């Protein structure tokens, strides 16, 4: 059963490490599957037509090392490498692909619950000189929730990776259309985007926002919205039909911001670059705020 954090307006469902999602991509420590505000659903799933939901993303799942998992290059074919927050993955190819489902040696997880928060600790088996302790705390507040991270390098090699939350969202199950607007606290630089997928030309890129001209029918994707420049980490998604806004703000600067979506879901992603020397640690947090704009 998921652990539920709840107050008068907000309800969060969190799958424990060995519950629900069992793929090799997303972090098992604190899998937020469902978010409700005044009983209105704000979270979505990656593919509602899939017969195997436990292998796909949903809610507010996060991932470490989407492009290169920790120690992947050190492992031989048939050997093992780290996926932070999951455990050890078996290497089957010379190129890492986050979409491939790898065989897993799960990390050890411990869970502590309180009335308004949950803390999950992750400790994997050391491999190729890499080792770490990951702690993630999800705390409910009156107006939202905060995800706090603590990553300690207990190995003898630097941990160089990144982390982001794949925010799978749809407000009140509303499909992506001109009811939505996505704003950022920095200027967008479309001429510097690494990738632009906008086949219907229905996503309008403004100075610091994305708007939608009509009902979205095909996948869209924009990568590196800040043009690799370090900017304030944040976004705000508004739905004018439901009069609800949800925002994420990080306590860090980001030099990589992506947006992905399908007709039923939109996902802004704030990446944090991570470089931790042996014996050192890094802490960061993400705060989510939900507002009823009718007041």
C-alpha positions in Angstrom: 0.0 0.0 0.0 1.3 3.5 -0.8 2.1 5.9 2.0 -0.3 8.9 2.0 0.5 12.4 3.1 -2.6 14.5 3.5 -3.9 17.8 4.8 -7.1 19.8 4.2 -6.3 20.5 0.5 -3.4 18.3 -0.6 -3.1 14.5 -0.9 0.1 12.8 -2.0 0.5 9.0 -2.6 4.0 7.6 -2.4 4.9 4.1 -3.3 7.5 2.4 -1.1 10.7 1.2 -2.7 9.6 -2.3 -3.5 6.0 -1.4 -4.5 4.6 -0.4 -7.8 7.2 0.7 -10.4 9.9 -1.9 -11.0 11.8 -0.6 -14.0 15.4 0.3 -14.1 15.1 4.0 -14.9 13.5 6.0 -12.1 14.6 6.4 -8.5 12.8 4.0 -6.1 13.2 6.2 -3.1 10.0 8.2 -2.8 8.0 7.4 -5.9 5.2 10.0 -5.9 2.5 8.4 -8.0 -0.5 10.7 -7.2 -1.0 14.3 -6.4 -4.5 15.8 -5.6 -5.5 19.4 -4.7 -8.9 19.9 -3.3 -9.6 16.3 -4.6 -8.6 17.4 -8.1 -6.0 15.2 -9.8 -2.9 17.0 -10.9 -0.7 14.0 -11.7 -0.7 11.9 -14.9 0.9 8.7 -16.2 3.4 8.2 -19.0 1.2 6.0 -21.2 -2.4 5.3 -20.1 -2.8 2.5 -22.7 0.1 0.4 -21.4 -0.7 -3.0 -20.0 2.3 -2.8 -17.7 2.1 0.4 -15.8 4.7 -0.7 -13.3 7.4 -0.3 -15.9 6.6 3.3 -16.9 6.7 6.7 -15.3 4.0 8.5 -13.5 3.4 11.3 -11.0 6.6 12.9 -9.9 9.2 10.3 -10.5 12.9 11.4 -10.5 15.9 10.0 -12.3 19.7 10.2 -11.9 22.0 9.9 -14.9 19.5 9.8 -17.8 22.4 10.0 -20.3 25.1 8.0 -18.6 24.6 5.9 -15.5 27.3 6.0 -12.8 30.2 3.6 -13.6 28.7 2.4 -16.9 31.9 2.9 -18.8 33.8 0.9 -16.1 31.6 -2.2 -16.5 32.2 -4.9 -19.0 29.3 -6.5 -20.9 27.6 -8.8 -18.4 29.0 -6.8 -15.5 27.2 -4.3 -13.2 27.0 -0.5 -12.9 25.1 1.9 -10.7 21.7 3.5 -11.3 21.4 5.9 -8.3 18.3 5.2 -6.3 17.7 1.8 -7.9 20.7 -0.4 -7.4 23.1 -2.2 -9.7 22.1 -2.8 -13.4 23.6 -5.4 -15.7 25.4 -4.1 -18.7 24.2 -5.6 -22.0 25.4 -3.1 -24.6 28.3 -0.6 -25.1 25.8 2.3 -25.2 23.6 3.2 -22.2 19.9 3.6 -23.1 17.6 4.7 -20.2 14.6 3.2 -22.0 16.1 -0.3 -21.9 15.0 -2.5 -18.9 18.1 -3.8 -17.3 18.4 -6.7 -14.9 18.6 -5.2 -11.4 20.4 -6.0 -8.1 18.2 -3.7 -5.9 19.9 -1.4 -3.4 19.0 -1.7 0.3 16.2 0.8 1.4 15.0 1.9 4.8 11.9 4.0 5.4 10.9 6.3 8.2 7.4 7.8 8.2 5.9 10.7 10.1 2.5 12.5 10.0 3.7 15.1 7.5 6.7 13.5 5.8 8.5 10.4 4.7 12.2 9.7 4.6 13.8 7.0 2.5 17.5 5.9 2.6 19.2 4.1 -0.2 22.5 2.1 0.1 23.7 0.1 -2.9 26.5 -2.5 -3.1 29.8 -0.8 -4.0 31.0 -1.4 -7.6 34.0 -0.2 -9.6 35.1 2.2 -6.8 31.7 3.9 -6.7 29.5 3.9 -3.6 27.0 6.3 -2.1 24.3 6.9 0.5 21.1 8.6 -0.8 18.5 10.1 1.5 15.3 11.6 0.2 12.6 13.4 2.3 9.2 14.3 1.0 7.5 16.8 3.3 3.9 18.0 3.0 3.2 21.7 3.6 0.0 23.8 3.7 0.5 25.0 0.1 2.5 22.2 -1.5 5.3 19.9 -0.7 9.1 19.8 -0.7 11.5 17.0 -1.8 14.9 17.2 -0.1 17.9 15.2 -1.2 21.2 14.3 0.5 23.7 12.3 -1.6 27.0 11.3 0.1 29.9 9.9 -1.8 31.2 6.9 0.2 33.3 5.5 -2.6 36.8 6.4 -3.9 35.8 7.9 -7.2 34.0 11.2 -7.9 30.3 11.0 -8.5 29.5 13.0 -11.7 25.9 12.8 -12.8 22.7 14.8 -12.9 19.2 14.5 -11.5 15.7 15.8 -12.5 12.1 15.1 -11.7 10.0 13.9 -14.7 6.8 15.8 -13.7 4.0 13.9 -15.3 1.1 16.3 -15.0 -2.4 17.0 -16.3 -4.7 19.2 -14.2 -8.1 17.6 -13.6 -7.3 15.2 -16.5 -7.6 18.1 -18.9 -5.8 17.3 -22.2 -3.0 19.6 -23.3 -4.6 22.6 -25.2 -4.9 26.4 -25.0 -6.2 25.9 -21.5 -2.6 25.6 -20.4 0.3 28.0 -20.1 3.8 27.1 -18.9 6.0 29.9 -17.6 9.7 30.1 -16.6 11.7 32.6 -14.5 14.2 33.1 -17.3 14.2 34.0 -21.0 13.9 31.0 -23.4 16.5 30.7 -26.2 15.0 28.7 -29.0 17.9 29.3 -31.3 20.1 27.4 -28.7 17.7 24.5 -28.0 19.4 21.1 -28.5 16.3 19.6 -29.9 12.9 20.9 -31.0 10.0 18.5 -31.7 6.8 20.5 -32.6 5.3 18.6 -35.5 1.9 20.3 -35.4 3.4 23.8 -34.8 0.8 24.1 -31.9 3.4 25.0 -29.2 4.1 28.8 -29.2 7.4 29.7 -27.7 7.3 33.2 -26.1 9.9 35.2 -24.3 9.6 33.2 -21.1 6.6 30.9 -21.7 5.1 28.1 -23.8 1.5 28.4 -24.9 -0.6 26.0 -26.9 -2.6 27.1 -30.0 -5.0 24.2 -30.0 -5.6 20.7 -28.7 -2.3 18.8 -28.9 -2.5 15.5 -30.8 1.2 14.5 -31.2 4.3 14.3 -29.0 6.2 17.5 -28.4 9.7 18.0 -26.9 12.1 20.9 -26.3 15.5 20.4 -24.7 18.0 22.8 -23.2 15.5 25.8 -23.0 18.1 28.1 -21.3 20.7 27.4 -24.0 23.1 25.8 -21.4 23.2 29.0 -19.4 22.8 28.6 -15.6 19.4 30.1 -14.6 17.0 30.1 -11.6 15.4 26.7 -11.4 11.7 27.0 -11.8 8.5 26.7 -13.8 4.8 27.4 -13.3 2.0 25.5 -15.0 -1.4 27.2 -15.2 -4.7 25.7 -16.2 -7.3 28.4 -17.0 -10.2 25.9 -17.1 -9.7 24.7 -13.5 -8.1 27.9 -12.2 -5.2 26.1 -10.7 -1.5 26.8 -10.8 1.3 24.4 -9.8 5.0 25.4 -9.7 8.3 23.9 -8.9 11.3 25.9 -7.6 14.7 24.4 -6.9 17.3 25.9 -4.4 19.9 25.5 -7.2 20.8 27.0 -10.6 20.0 24.8 -13.6 21.7 24.8 -17.0 19.4 22.2 -18.5 15.6 22.5 -18.7 13.5 20.2 -20.9 9.8 20.0 -21.7 8.1 16.9 -23.0 4.5 16.1 -23.6 1.7 14.1 -25.3 -2.0 14.9 -25.7 -2.7 13.7 -22.1 0.4 14.9 -20.2 3.0 17.6 -19.9 6.3 17.4 -18.2 8.7 20.3 -17.5 12.1 19.0 -16.2 14.7 21.0 -14.1 18.1 19.3 -14.1 20.7 19.7 -11.4 24.4 19.0 -12.2 26.1 16.8 -9.6 29.8 16.5 -8.9 30.8 15.1 -5.5 34.3 14.1 -4.6 35.0 11.1 -2.3 34.1 11.7 1.3 31.9 14.7 0.4 28.1 15.2 0.0 25.6 17.4 -1.8 22.2 18.5 -0.6 19.5 20.2 -2.6 15.7 20.6 -2.6 12.7 21.1 -4.8 9.6 22.9 -3.6 6.2 22.5 -5.2 3.4 25.0 -4.6 -0.2 24.7 -5.7 -2.5 27.8 -5.9 -6.3 28.1 -6.5 -6.4 31.3 -8.7 -10.1 31.9 -8.2 -9.3 33.6 -4.9 
